[in-house]
Amino acid sequence: MINFTCDVLPGRVLFGAGVREQLSIEIERLGCARAIILSTPGQERQARELARKIGKLAAGVFSGAVMHTPIAVSERAVALVRSLNADCTVALGGGSSVGLGKAIALRTDLPQIAIPTTYAGSEMTPIIGETAGGHKTTKRTAKVLPEVVLYDPELTFGLPVSVSIASGINAVAHAVEALYAKDRNPIVSLMAEESIRALVLSLPLIVADPKDGSARSDALCGAWLAGTCLGAVGMSLHHKLCHVLGGAFNLPHAETHTVVLPHAIAYNTPAEPAVMGTIAKVVGTSDAPIGLYDFIGRLGAAQSLRELGMPEAGIEKAALLAIRNPYWNPRKLEYEPILELVRRAWMGEAPNVA
Ligand code: NAD
């Protein structure tokens, strides 16, 4: 017999090729009439196209979203929201655009529609990480959960293969840590397993053909599930380490997750052999950390923190930061083995499965 609590978060999802065409209906369904479209500078053209499509329902476009949601950018966006008298936000893009929508919601309570075009999964979580003065602070509040999500796989056809791989492994990381979360439960675990399966099967097909509609659809569905896991249960060493590395050395978010994941799993294997057995089975290997490391290598992703620009002198600092503020992890956090984990990840060596 098991007892558990499962917080199912509210939210409306439309999934499928072409669902972006439903945007006007969804804006009106929320009772809104003046949407501001949010994007990164790289997706400004797509954001303006979307604005044109919804015509008079578009109040304007803000294309200044950047990674890690700097508070200064959010404040500029909120000023524009107020001057345009916008009554909802539409975030088009990855975690950076969705993060900006959340930051605006936090400050204004405006309803949000998210149209994700990466596999980061932020649209499914009540979590917001904001940066100021080189320091990232994370909050959990239902205020930032988007009201509506439109998952349109056709919008991911142009996501570069290298970004697709890193973003897909970022999603796998949410699902993996959900499987050994302190507050894990059978419902979230089912979603996590299915998420890993969908991404492991679809990512090689996307590498072979980035416009493979069915692979893009499967990957986006896997990302949705992974985001749901991230929003539902607590994360551990892997996410903490990536947070620390991203903040301390300004490393790219998804790529850092891709390098660290096999090593973090190796660290936690002695404490969670059954979960690692499940992951290995889903990945189609006999050993979860080595199997994932090899899988990521076959996809052609960067596998060392060195390649991502982290200085060698930062290895000790990263290990110290990773254990500084205690948090729950299936295996006790110890400096020496974590130092070895970071060293291997920096070098790009295979994970330590001893
Ligand atoms: P991102 O949003 O910065 O996107 C990466 C790059 O890909 C950007 O330059 C973007 O313009 C481009 N891009 C995105 N979709 C594209 C497409 N379809 N075609 C072409 N180019 C495209 O990166 P990300 O990894 O999606 O998100 C990272 C951010 O999200 C970080 O700030 C991270 O902290 C945050 N995040 C938050 C949560 C949460 O729950 N709060 C979860 C995951 C990630």
Boltz pocket constraint, residues with backbone or C-beta under 6 A from the ligand:
constraints:
  - pocket:
      binder: B
      contacts: [[A, 40], [A, 41], [A, 42], [A, 43], [A, 66], [A, 67], [A, 68], [A, 69], [A, 93], [A, 94], [A, 95], [A, 96], [A, 97], [A, 99], [A, 117], [A, 118], [A, 119], [A, 120], [A, 121], [A, 122], [A, 123], [A, 125], [A, 126], [A, 127], [A, 128], [A, 129], [A, 155], [A, 156], [A, 157], [A, 158], [A, 159], [A, 160], [A, 163], [A, 167], [A, 170], [A, 230], [A, 253], [A, 254]]
      max_distance: 6.0
